[in-house]
Amino acid sequence: MKLNEIAPMPGSAKAKRRVGRGIGSGKGKNTGTGVKGQKSRSGVAIKGFEGGQMPMYRRLPKRGFNNVFAKAYSEVNVGRIQQAVDAGKLDAKAAIDAAALVASGVVTKLEKDGVRLLGNGELKAKVEITVAGASKGAIAAVEKAGGKVHIEETKEASGKAGASKVAK
């Protein structure tokens, strides 16, 4: 067998359609775009245009509100932290922060605004945890177990505080 004798299995390779190569190409004179008009030209995208009828996106009522200032947190329940401590993935004696939670697999995807601690579940281990935010129930659960919650100060919060000091 030689390199020039190698061929694909019969029926496995289909010849590409040669569009715009005349009547003999198999796609005819207009290459399947029809005759004249805007859509027969190249570079046409009429998204949402319904031939003059009121488009669907304008017929439907608008609902809801997207807050552009909303924070994107990775949420972790205290019960999940207890599971990780029991499994030996987190060390209860060491300080726990976002990096430790990601390394242990408690948080898979770290959102841009950090980790927020929520109070679902039960915590028995005495842990010292540093997070971007925490609910009142989560803080109460950690303190009940003898631990401590440290809330990281964000750049925005420190910047706003500094601006108000300058204004006075």
Secondary structure as the mmCIF struct_conf table of DSSP 4:
data_model
#
loop_
_struct_conf.conf_type_id
_struct_conf.id
_struct_conf.beg_label_comp_id
_struct_conf.beg_label_asym_id
_struct_conf.beg_label_seq_id
_struct_conf.end_label_comp_id
_struct_conf.end_label_asym_id
_struct_conf.end_label_seq_id
HELX_RH_3T_P HELX_RH_3T_P1 LEU A 3 GLU A 5
HELX_LH_PP_P HELX_LH_PP_P1 PRO A 8 MET A 9
TURN_TY1_P TURN_TY1_P1 PRO A 10 SER A 12
HELX_LH_PP_P HELX_LH_PP_P2 ALA A 15 ARG A 17
TURN_TY1_P TURN_TY1_P2 VAL A 19 GLY A 20
BEND BEND1 ARG A 21 ARG A 21
HELX_RH_3T_P HELX_RH_3T_P2 ILE A 23 SER A 25
TURN_TY1_P TURN_TY1_P3 GLY A 26 GLY A 32
BEND BEND2 THR A 33 THR A 33
BEND BEND3 VAL A 35 GLY A 37
HELX_RH_3T_P HELX_RH_3T_P3 GLN A 38 SER A 40
BEND BEND4 ARG A 41 ARG A 41
TURN_TY1_P TURN_TY1_P4 SER A 42 GLY A 43
TURN_TY1_P TURN_TY1_P5 LYS A 47 GLY A 48
TURN_TY1_P TURN_TY1_P6 GLY A 51 GLY A 52
BEND BEND5 GLN A 53 GLN A 53
HELX_LH_PP_P HELX_LH_PP_P3 MET A 54 PRO A 55
HELX_RH_AL_P HELX_RH_AL_P1 MET A 56 ARG A 59
BEND BEND6 LEU A 60 LEU A 60
HELX_LH_PP_P HELX_LH_PP_P4 PRO A 61 LYS A 62
TURN_TY1_P TURN_TY1_P7 VAL A 68 PHE A 69
STRN STRN1 SER A 74 ASN A 77
HELX_RH_AL_P HELX_RH_AL_P2 VAL A 78 ALA A 87
TURN_TY1_P TURN_TY1_P8 GLY A 88 GLY A 88
BEND BEND7 LYS A 89 LEU A 90
BEND BEND8 ALA A 92 ALA A 94
STRN STRN2 ILE A 96 ILE A 96
HELX_RH_AL_P HELX_RH_AL_P3 ALA A 98 SER A 104
TURN_TY1_P TURN_TY1_P9 GLY A 105 GLY A 105
BEND BEND9 VAL A 106 VAL A 106
BEND BEND10 THR A 108 LYS A 109
TURN_TY1_P TURN_TY1_P10 LYS A 112 ASP A 113
STRN STRN3 VAL A 115 LEU A 118
BEND BEND11 GLY A 121 GLY A 121
BEND BEND12 ALA A 125 ALA A 125
STRN STRN4 GLU A 128 VAL A 131
BEND BEND13 ALA A 132 ALA A 132
STRN STRN5 GLY A 133 ALA A 134
HELX_RH_AL_P HELX_RH_AL_P4 LYS A 136 LYS A 144
TURN_TY1_P TURN_TY1_P11 ALA A 145 GLY A 146
STRN STRN6 LYS A 148 ILE A 151
HELX_LH_PP_P HELX_LH_PP_P5 GLU A 152 THR A 154
HELX_RH_AL_P HELX_RH_AL_P5 LYS A 155 ALA A 167
#
